[in-house]
């Protein structure tokens, strides 16, 4: 894995690459055609460069090569992120993107053979886990709608993955990879908060969700590990699942674009500053993750009960906010 000095250098490079990628795209986006124009689903109000997550991808590739992460993990992930980068420019159809995402997921998971669920070998779980990886990648993308939310969640979520793996005495390579991804998100953050000079884009959000899911699978030795590690993205899952339930209740087509996530309602209908919402989601995620780690020794029933309590609390708060929405003009604070 290299010397201690090598580790610190890699951390510094990851942070720098996260910033450098955002800076380069912010200054070249118009020439490259990487501009996000506001639409009815947007929570911003001016055209903004997108694709700044390319620096996070660079940090991921550099770290994977340096610590010799298996090629079946980083190559499919990198190819998918590059596809997403071109998708930022070309607006690729879901009919093309989804099959390629599943191919990348199966390629990654085929090389991750240690995962078992009780007596069920990981190979039997390839298809459902592929849905988990693709679903998490797109979930992360759906939640990347206001300034700072993806980067802050990346800092917290991958930081928790690193802490969990370190405490369990697991694969130290994944500890380093998690730390470096977290730091690359930290490097990107000043270009996205409080005012967005550049958006992360699909190249960043799809990458983070896909890598997160791949790490959960790679680090899980059983169902308890899988649940605990997945909970490090709990805030995103809770918002997406509760929003889907509301839309189904209202008879909406789930395939149509919308602006009904809780974070979107807070930013647009309530006019809350983007950075406050993003920090709130990050703090909520941190609380969930730390309590899960503390209570993990008590077993799966305790963890499932804890997560059910958190989800119930999220739904109660979300429902109260939705019921008390008053029409208002969109906030200009989060552009």
GUSE-51006 format. One record per residue: z, x, y of N, C-alpha, C in turn. Coordinates in steps of 0.1 Angstrom, whole numbers, plus 5000, padded with zeros to 4 digits. Layout:
BEGIN
((Z,X,Y),(Z,X,Y),(Z,X,Y))
...
end
This chain:
BEGIN
((5000,5008,4988),(5000,5000,5000),(5000,5009,5013))
((5002,5022,5011),(5002,5031,5022),(5016,5033,5027))
((5017,5043,5037),(5029,5047,5042),(5035,5036,5051))
((5048,5039,5056),(5054,5030,5065),(5047,5030,5078))
((5042,5042,5082),(5034,5043,5095),(5021,5036,5094))
((5015,5036,5082),(5003,5029,5079),(5005,5014,5081))
((5017,5009,5076),(5020,4995,5078),(5021,4991,5092))
((5028,4999,5100),(5030,4996,5114),(5016,4997,5122))
((5008,5006,5118),(4995,5007,5124),(4986,4995,5121))
((4987,4990,5108),(4980,4978,5104),(4985,4966,5112))
((4998,4965,5114),(5003,4954,5122),(4998,4954,5136))
((4997,4966,5142),(4992,4968,5156),(4977,4964,5156))
((4970,4969,5147),(4955,4966,5146),(4953,4951,5145))
((4961,4945,5136),(4959,4930,5134),(4961,4922,5147))
((4972,4926,5154),(4975,4919,5167),(4964,4922,5177))
((4959,4934,5177),(4948,4938,5187),(4935,4931,5183))
((4932,4930,5171),(4920,4923,5167),(4920,4908,5170))
((4932,4902,5168),(4933,4888,5172),(4930,4886,5186))
((4935,4895,5195),(4932,4895,5209),(4918,4898,5213))
((4913,4909,5206),(4899,4914,5209),(4889,4904,5206))
((4890,4897,5194),(4880,4887,5190),(4880,4876,5200))
((4891,4872,5205),(4892,4861,5215),(4886,4865,5228))
((4888,4878,5232),(4883,4883,5245),(4868,4884,5244))
((4863,4889,5233),(4848,4891,5232),(4841,4877,5233))
((4846,4868,5225),(4839,4855,5225),(4841,4848,5238))
((4852,4849,5245),(4854,4843,5258),(4844,4848,5268))
((4839,4861,5266),(4830,4867,5276),(4815,4867,5271))
((4813,4863,5259),(4799,4863,5254),(4795,4849,5249))
((4803,4839,5249),(4801,4826,5243),(4788,4819,5248))
((4786,4820,5261),(4774,4813,5267),(4761,4820,5262))
((4761,4833,5261),(4749,4840,5255),(4747,4837,5240))
((4758,4835,5233),(4758,4832,5219),(4756,4817,5215))
((4757,4809,5225),(4757,4795,5223),(4769,4789,5216))
((4780,4795,5218),(4793,4791,5212),(4802,4784,5223))
((4797,4772,5226),(4804,4764,5237),(4808,4751,5231))
((4821,4747,5233),(4826,4734,5228),(4825,4725,5240))
((4817,4714,5239),(4815,4704,5250),(4824,4692,5247))
((4832,4687,5257),(4841,4676,5254),(4833,4664,5249))
((4840,4656,5240),(4834,4643,5236),(4846,4633,5235))
((4843,4622,5229),(4854,4611,5229),(4865,4615,5220))
((4864,4625,5211),(4874,4629,5202),(4882,4640,5208))
((4877,4647,5219),(4883,4659,5224),(4896,4656,5232))
((4905,4666,5232),(4917,4665,5240),(4916,4675,5252))
((4904,4680,5254),(4901,4689,5266),(4890,4682,5274))
((4889,4687,5287),(4880,4680,5296),(4870,4689,5303))
((4868,4701,5298),(4858,4710,5303),(4852,4718,5292))
((4840,4722,5293),(4833,4731,5283),(4840,4744,5281))
((4843,4748,5269),(4851,4760,5266),(4845,4768,5255))
((4845,4781,5256),(4840,4790,5245),(4848,4787,5232))
((4841,4787,5221),(4847,4785,5208),(4843,4796,5198))
((4851,4798,5188),(4848,4809,5178),(4857,4821,5180))
((4867,4820,5189),(4876,4831,5191),(4884,4835,5179))
((4884,4827,5169),(4891,4831,5156),(4884,4842,5149))
((4873,4847,5154),(4866,4858,5147),(4875,4871,5146))
((4884,4872,5155),(4893,4884,5155),(4903,4882,5144))
((4907,4870,5141),(4917,4867,5130),(4910,4871,5117))
((4897,4867,5116),(4889,4871,5104),(4888,4886,5102))
((4886,4893,5113),(4885,4907,5113),(4898,4913,5108))
((4909,4908,5113),(4922,4913,5108),(4924,4910,5093))
((4920,4899,5089),(4921,4895,5075),(4914,4904,5066))
((4901,4907,5070),(4893,4916,5062),(4898,4930,5062))
((4902,4935,5073),(4908,4949,5074),(4920,4950,5066))
((4929,4941,5067),(4941,4941,5059),(4939,4941,5044))
((4930,4932,5040),(4926,4930,5026),(4921,4943,5020))
((4912,4950,5028),(4906,4962,5023),(4917,4973,5023))
((4925,4974,5033),(4935,4984,5033),(4946,4984,5022))
((4950,4971,5019),(4960,4970,5009),(4954,4966,4995))
((4941,4966,4994),(4934,4964,4982),(4937,4951,4975))
((4936,4940,4984),(4937,4927,4978),(4925,4925,4969))
((4926,4918,4958),(4915,4916,4949),(4903,4910,4955))
((4892,4915,4952),(4879,4910,4958),(4877,4895,4956))
((4882,4889,4945),(4880,4875,4943),(4888,4866,4953))
((4897,4873,4960),(4905,4865,4970),(4898,4867,4983))
((4895,4879,4987),(4890,4880,5001),(4875,4878,5003))
((4867,4881,4993),(4852,4880,4995),(4848,4865,4997))
((4852,4856,4988),(4848,4842,4990),(4854,4836,5003))
((4866,4840,5007),(4873,4836,5019),(4865,4841,5031))
((4861,4853,5031),(4853,4859,5042),(4840,4852,5044))
((4833,4850,5033),(4820,4843,5033),(4821,4829,5039))
((4832,4822,5035),(4834,4808,5040),(4837,4809,5055))
((4845,4818,5059),(4848,4820,5073),(4835,4823,5081))
((4827,4831,5076),(4814,4834,5083),(4805,4822,5084))
((4805,4814,5073),(4797,4802,5073),(4803,4793,5084))
((4816,4792,5085),(4823,4784,5095),(4819,4789,5109))
((4818,4802,5111),(4815,4808,5124),(4801,4803,5128))
((4791,4804,5119),(4778,4799,5122),(4778,4784,5123))
((4787,4777,5117),(4789,4763,5118),(4793,4759,5132))
((4801,4768,5139),(4805,4766,5153),(4793,4766,5162))
((4783,4773,5158),(4771,4774,5166),(4760,4763,5163))
((4759,4761,5149),(4748,4752,5145),(4752,4738,5141))
((4766,4735,5141),(4771,4722,5138),(4765,4717,5124))
((4769,4725,5114),(4764,4722,5100),(4769,4709,5095))
((4761,4702,5088),(4765,4689,5082),(4776,4690,5071))
((4785,4681,5070),(4795,4681,5060),(4789,4681,5046))
((4777,4675,5045),(4770,4675,5032),(4767,4689,5027))
((4765,4698,5036),(4763,4712,5033),(4776,4720,5032))
((4785,4718,5042),(4797,4725,5042),(4806,4723,5030))
((4808,4711,5027),(4818,4708,5016),(4814,4714,5003))
((4802,4713,4998),(4798,4720,4985),(4801,4735,4986))
((4797,4741,4997),(4800,4755,4998),(4814,4759,4999))
((4822,4750,5005),(4837,4752,5005),(4843,4751,4991))
((4838,4742,4983),(4843,4741,4969),(4838,4753,4961))
((4826,4758,4963),(4822,4770,4956),(4831,4781,4959))
((4834,4783,4972),(4843,4794,4976),(4857,4792,4970))
((4862,4780,4969),(4875,4777,4964),(4876,4780,4949))
((4866,4776,4942),(4866,4778,4927),(4864,4793,4925))
((4856,4800,4933),(4855,4815,4931),(4869,4822,4933))
((4876,4818,4944),(4889,4823,4947),(4899,4820,4936))
((4899,4808,4931),(4909,4803,4922),(4907,4809,4908))
((4894,4811,4904),(4891,4817,4891),(4898,4831,4890))
((4899,4838,4901),(4905,4851,4900),(4920,4850,4901))
((4926,4838,4903),(4940,4837,4904),(4946,4830,4892))
((4948,4838,4881),(4951,4833,4868),(4966,4831,4865))
((4974,4836,4873),(4989,4836,4870),(4995,4823,4872))
((4988,4814,4880),(4995,4801,4883),(4996,4792,4871))
((5008,4787,4869),(5011,4778,4858),(5019,4766,4863))
((5017,4754,4858),(5025,4743,4861),(5032,4738,4848))
((5044,4743,4846),(5050,4741,4833),(5043,4748,4823))
((5037,4741,4813),(5030,4747,4802),(5015,4746,4804))
((5011,4741,4816),(4996,4739,4819),(4991,4752,4825))
((4981,4758,4819),(4975,4770,4824),(4968,4768,4836))
((4967,4778,4845),(4960,4777,4858),(4946,4773,4857))
((4939,4777,4846),(4924,4774,4845),(4922,4759,4844))
((4932,4752,4838),(4931,4737,4837),(4932,4730,4850))
((4938,4737,4860),(4941,4732,4873),(4931,4736,4883))
((4920,4743,4879),(4911,4748,4889),(4905,4737,4898))
((4901,4726,4892),(4895,4715,4900),(4905,4709,4910))
((4917,4704,4905),(4926,4699,4915),(4931,4709,4926))
((4932,4722,4922),(4936,4732,4931),(4924,4735,4941))
((4912,4733,4937),(4901,4735,4946),(4901,4724,4956))
((4904,4712,4952),(4906,4701,4962),(4917,4704,4972))
((4928,4710,4966),(4939,4714,4975),(4935,4724,4985))
((4927,4734,4981),(4923,4745,4990),(4913,4740,5000))
((4903,4732,4996),(4893,4726,5005),(4900,4716,5015))
((4909,4708,5009),(4916,4698,5017),(4925,4705,5028))
((4932,4716,5024),(4940,4723,5034),(4932,4730,5045))
((4921,4735,5041),(4912,4742,5051),(4907,4732,5061))
((4903,4720,5056),(4898,4710,5066),(4909,4703,5073))
((4921,4702,5067),(4933,4697,5074),(4936,4706,5086))
((4936,4719,5084),(4939,4728,5094),(4929,4727,5106))
((4916,4725,5102),(4906,4723,5112),(4908,4710,5120))
((4912,4699,5113),(4914,4686,5120),(4926,4687,5130))
((4936,4695,5126),(4948,4697,5135),(4945,4706,5146))
((4934,4713,5146),(4931,4723,5157),(4925,4716,5168))
((4933,4708,5176),(4927,4699,5186),(4933,4701,5200))
((4944,4709,5201),(4950,4711,5214),(4953,4726,5215))
((4956,4731,5227),(4958,4745,5229),(4971,4749,5222))
((4970,4760,5214),(4981,4767,5208),(4986,4762,5195))
((4982,4750,5191),(4988,4744,5179),(4984,4751,5166))
((4972,4756,5165),(4968,4763,5153),(4974,4777,5152))
((4974,4784,5164),(4979,4797,5164),(4994,4798,5162))
((5001,4789,5168),(5016,4788,5167),(5019,4785,5152))
((5012,4775,5147),(5015,4771,5133),(5011,4783,5124))
((5001,4790,5127),(4997,4802,5119),(5008,4812,5119))
((5014,4815,5131),(5024,4825,5132),(5036,4821,5124))
((5040,4808,5125),(5052,4803,5117),(5049,4802,5102))
((5038,4796,5099),(5035,4793,5085),(5033,4806,5077))
((5025,4815,5082),(5023,4828,5074),(5035,4837,5075))
((5043,4835,5086),(5056,4842,5086),(5065,4838,5076))
((5066,4825,5073),(5074,4819,5063),(5069,4823,5049))
((5056,4824,5047),(5050,4829,5034),(5055,4843,5032))
((5054,4852,5042),(5059,4865,5041),(5073,4866,5037))
((5082,4858,5044),(5096,4859,5042),(5099,4854,5028))
((5093,4843,5023),(5095,4838,5010),(5091,4848,4999))
((5080,4854,5001),(5075,4864,4991),(5084,4876,4991))
((5089,4880,5002),(5098,4892,5003),(5111,4889,4996))
((5117,4877,4999),(5130,4873,4993),(5129,4872,4978))
((5117,4867,4973),(5116,4865,4959),(5112,4878,4951))
((5110,4889,4959),(5105,4901,4952),(5091,4900,4946))
((5083,4892,4953),(5069,4890,4947),(5060,4901,4951))
((5047,4898,4952),(5036,4907,4955),(5037,4912,4969))
((5041,4925,4971),(5043,4930,4984),(5030,4931,4992))
((5018,4931,4985),(5006,4931,4992),(5004,4918,5000))
((5009,4907,4994),(5007,4894,5001),(5018,4893,5012))
((5029,4900,5011),(5038,4900,5022),(5031,4907,5034))
((5025,4918,5032),(5018,4925,5043),(5006,4916,5048))
((4998,4910,5039),(4987,4902,5044),(4992,4890,5052))
((5003,4884,5048),(5008,4873,5056),(5013,4877,5070))
((5020,4888,5070),(5025,4894,5083),(5013,4897,5092))
((5003,4903,5087),(4991,4907,5095),(4984,4894,5100))
((4982,4884,5092),(4976,4872,5097),(4984,4865,5108))
((4997,4865,5105),(5006,4859,5115),(5005,4867,5129))
((5004,4880,5128),(5003,4888,5140),(4989,4887,5147))
((4979,4884,5139),(4966,4882,5145),(4966,4869,5153))
((4973,4859,5147),(4974,4846,5155),(4982,4848,5168))
((4992,4857,5167),(5000,4860,5179),(4991,4867,5189))
((4982,4876,5185),(4973,4883,5194),(4963,4873,5200))
((4959,4863,5193),(4950,4853,5198),(4956,4844,5208))
((4969,4841,5206),(4976,4830,5214),(4975,4831,5229))
((4976,4843,5235),(4975,4843,5250),(4962,4838,5256))
((4951,4838,5248),(4938,4834,5252),(4936,4819,5250))
((4947,4812,5245),(4946,4798,5242),(4957,4790,5248))
((4967,4796,5254),(4979,4790,5259),(4983,4797,5272))
((4987,4790,5283),(4987,4775,5283),(4973,4769,5286))
((4965,4776,5293),(4951,4771,5295),(4942,4778,5285))
((4932,4771,5279),(4924,4777,5269),(4912,4785,5276))
((4912,4798,5274),(4900,4806,5278),(4890,4805,5267))
((4895,4803,5255),(4886,4802,5243),(4893,4794,5232))
((4886,4787,5224),(4891,4780,5212),(4890,4788,5200))
((4898,4786,5190),(4898,4793,5178),(4885,4790,5170))
((4881,4778,5170),(4869,4774,5163),(4871,4772,5148))
((4860,4768,5141),(4861,4766,5127),(4863,4779,5120))
((4858,4790,5125),(4859,4803,5119),(4874,4807,5117))
((4882,4803,5127),(4897,4805,5126),(4904,4795,5119))
((4902,4782,5122),(4910,4772,5116),(4907,4770,5101))
((4894,4770,5097),(4891,4769,5083),(4896,4781,5075))
((4895,4793,5081),(4900,4805,5075),(4915,4804,5072))
((4923,4800,5083),(4937,4800,5081),(4941,4790,5070))
((4935,4778,5070),(4939,4768,5060),(4935,4772,5046))
((4923,4779,5045),(4919,4783,5032),(4927,4794,5026))
((4930,4804,5035),(4939,4815,5031),(4953,4810,5028))
((4958,4801,5036),(4971,4796,5033),(4972,4790,5019))
((4962,4781,5016),(4961,4775,5003),(4960,4785,4991))
((4951,4795,4994),(4949,4805,4984),(4962,4813,4981))
((4970,4816,4991),(4982,4823,4990),(4993,4815,4983))
((4993,4802,4986),(5002,4793,4979),(5000,4793,4964))
((4987,4793,4960),(4984,4793,4946),(4987,4807,4940))
((4983,4817,4947),(4985,4831,4942),(5000,4834,4940))
((5009,4829,4949),(5023,4833,4948),(5031,4823,4940))
((5026,4812,4936),(5033,4802,4928),(5034,4805,4914))
((5047,4805,4909),(5049,4808,4894),(5052,4795,4887))
((5053,4784,4894),(5056,4771,4889),(5055,4760,4899))
((5059,4748,4896),(5058,4737,4905),(5068,4738,4916))
((5080,4743,4914),(5089,4745,4925),(5084,4754,4936))
((5078,4766,4931),(5072,4775,4941),(5061,4768,4949))
((5053,4761,4942),(5041,4754,4948),(5046,4745,4959))
((5056,4736,4956),(5060,4727,4966),(5067,4734,4978))
((5075,4744,4975),(5082,4751,4986),(5072,4758,4995))
((5062,4765,4989),(5053,4772,4997),(5044,4763,5005))
((5040,4752,4999),(5031,4742,5006),(5038,4736,5018))
((5052,4735,5017),(5059,4729,5028),(5059,4738,5040))
((5054,4750,5039),(5054,4759,5051),(5042,4754,5061))
((5035,4744,5057),(5025,4738,5065),(5028,4723,5067))
((5041,4719,5065),(5045,4706,5064),(5042,4697,5076))
((5043,4703,5088),(5041,4695,5100),(5026,4690,5101))
((5017,4698,5097),(5003,4694,5096),(5001,4684,5086))
((5006,4686,5074),(5004,4676,5063),(5010,4662,5067))
((5022,4663,5073),(5029,4650,5077),(5021,4643,5087))
((5015,4650,5097),(5007,4643,5108),(4995,4637,5102))
((4988,4645,5093),(4975,4640,5087),(4978,4628,5078))
((4987,4629,5069),(4990,4618,5060),(4995,4605,5067))
((5003,4606,5077),(5008,4595,5084),(4997,4588,5092))
((4988,4597,5098),(4977,4592,5106),(4967,4585,5097))
((4964,4590,5085),(4956,4583,5075),(4961,4570,5071))
((4974,4569,5069),(4980,4556,5066),(4978,4546,5077))
((4980,4550,5090),(4978,4541,5101),(4964,4536,5102))
((4955,4545,5100),(4940,4542,5101),(4936,4532,5090))
((4941,4535,5078),(4939,4526,5066),(4944,4512,5069))
((4956,4511,5075),(4963,4499,5078),(4954,4491,5088))
((4948,4498,5097),(4940,4492,5108),(4925,4490,5104))
((4922,4493,5091),(4909,4490,5086),(4898,4500,5091))
((4902,4512,5095),(4892,4521,5101),(4886,4529,5089))
((4874,4534,5092),(4866,4542,5083),(4872,4556,5084))
((4877,4562,5074),(4884,4575,5074),(4874,4586,5076))
((4861,4584,5074),(4851,4594,5076),(4846,4595,5090))
((4850,4586,5099),(4846,4586,5113),(4855,4594,5121))
((4850,4601,5131),(4859,4609,5140),(4868,4600,5147))
((4880,4606,5151),(4890,4598,5158),(4899,4607,5166))
((4908,4600,5173),(4918,4608,5182),(4931,4601,5180))
((4936,4599,5168),(4948,4592,5165),(4959,4600,5159))
((4957,4613,5157),(4968,4621,5153),(4980,4620,5163))
((4992,4622,5158),(5003,4621,5167),(5002,4632,5179))
((4998,4644,5175),(4997,4654,5186),(4986,4650,5196))
((4976,4643,5192),(4965,4639,5201),(4970,4627,5210))
((4978,4618,5205),(4984,4607,5213),(4993,4613,5223))
((5001,4623,5219),(5011,4629,5228),(5003,4636,5240))
((4992,4643,5236),(4985,4650,5247),(4977,4641,5256))
((4971,4631,5250),(4961,4623,5258),(4968,4610,5263))
((4973,4602,5255),(4979,4589,5260),(4992,4592,5267))
((5000,4601,5263),(5013,4604,5269),(5013,4615,5280))
((5002,4623,5280),(5000,4633,5290),(5010,4645,5289))
((5015,4647,5277),(5024,4659,5275),(5016,4671,5275))
((5021,4682,5281),(5014,4695,5281),(5011,4700,5267))
((4999,4705,5265),(4996,4710,5251),(5006,4720,5246))
((5010,4729,5254),(5018,4740,5249),(5032,4735,5244))
((5037,4724,5251),(5050,4718,5247),(5048,4712,5233))
((5037,4705,5231),(5035,4698,5218),(5034,4709,5207))
((5026,4719,5210),(5023,4730,5200),(5036,4737,5196))
((5044,4740,5206),(5057,4747,5204),(5066,4737,5196))
((5066,4724,5199),(5074,4715,5191),(5070,4714,5177))
((5057,4714,5174),(5052,4714,5160),(5057,4727,5153))
((5056,4738,5160),(5060,4751,5154),(5075,4752,5151))
((5083,4746,5160),(5097,4746,5158),(5101,4737,5146))
((5094,4725,5146),(5097,4716,5135),(5093,4723,5122))
((5081,4730,5121),(5077,4737,5109),(5087,4748,5105))
((5093,4755,5115),(5102,4765,5112),(5115,4759,5106))
((5120,4748,5112),(5132,4742,5106),(5129,4738,5092))
((5118,4731,5089),(5115,4727,5076),(5114,4739,5066))
((5107,4749,5070),(5106,4761,5061),(5119,4768,5058))
((5127,4770,5069),(5140,4777,5066),(5149,4769,5057))
((5150,4756,5060),(5159,4748,5051),(5154,4747,5037))
((5141,4747,5035),(5135,4747,5021),(5139,4760,5014))
((5138,4771,5022),(5141,4784,5015),(5156,4785,5012))
((5164,4779,5021),(5179,4779,5018),(5183,4771,5006))
((5176,4759,5005),(5180,4750,4994),(5171,4751,4981))
((5162,4760,4981),(5153,4762,4969),(5161,4765,4957))
((5172,4773,4957),(5180,4776,4945),(5186,4763,4938))
((5187,4752,4946),(5193,4740,4940),(5183,4732,4932))
((5170,4736,4932),(5160,4729,4923),(5151,4720,4930))
((5141,4715,4921),(5130,4707,4926),(5134,4694,4932))
((5144,4687,4926),(5148,4674,4930),(5154,4674,4944))
((5161,4685,4947),(5167,4686,4960),(5156,4689,4970))
((5147,4697,4967),(5136,4701,4976),(5127,4688,4979))
((5124,4681,4969),(5116,4669,4971),(5123,4658,4979))
((5136,4657,4977),(5144,4648,4985),(5145,4652,4999))
((5146,4665,5002),(5146,4671,5015),(5133,4668,5022))
((5122,4671,5016),(5109,4669,5022),(5106,4654,5024))
((5111,4645,5015),(5110,4631,5017),(5117,4626,5029))
((5129,4632,5031),(5137,4629,5043),(5130,4634,5056))
((5124,4646,5056),(5117,4651,5067),(5105,4642,5070))
((5098,4638,5060),(5086,4630,5062),(5090,4616,5067))
((5101,4610,5062),(5105,4597,5067),(5109,4598,5082))
((5116,4609,5086),(5119,4611,5100),(5107,4612,5108))
((5097,4620,5103),(5084,4621,5111),(5078,4608,5113))
((5077,4600,5102),(5071,4587,5103),(5078,4578,5113))
((5091,4578,5113),(5099,4570,5122),(5096,4573,5136))
((5097,4586,5139),(5094,4591,5153),(5080,4588,5157))
((5070,4590,5148),(5056,4588,5150),(5054,4573,5153))
((5060,4564,5145),(5058,4550,5147),(5064,4545,5160))
((5075,4551,5164),(5081,4547,5177),(5072,4551,5188))
((5066,4563,5188),(5057,4567,5198),(5045,4559,5199))
((5039,4556,5187),(5027,4547,5187),(5030,4533,5193))
((5041,4528,5190),(5044,4514,5195),(5047,4514,5210))
((5051,4525,5215),(5054,4525,5229),(5043,4532,5238))
((5032,4533,5232),(5021,4539,5240),(5017,4530,5251))
((5015,4535,5263),(5010,4527,5274),(4997,4534,5279))
((4987,4526,5283),(4975,4532,5287),(4977,4541,5299))
((4970,4552,5299),(4971,4562,5310),(4959,4570,5310))
((4957,4577,5321),(4945,4585,5321),(4948,4598,5314))
((4938,4604,5308),(4940,4617,5300),(4946,4628,5309))
((4955,4636,5303),(4961,4646,5310),(4951,4658,5312))
((4951,4663,5324),(4942,4675,5327),(4949,4688,5323))
((4961,4688,5318),(4969,4700,5316),(4964,4708,5305))
((4957,4702,5295),(4954,4710,5283),(4940,4714,5282))
((4933,4716,5292),(4919,4720,5291),(4918,4734,5288))
end
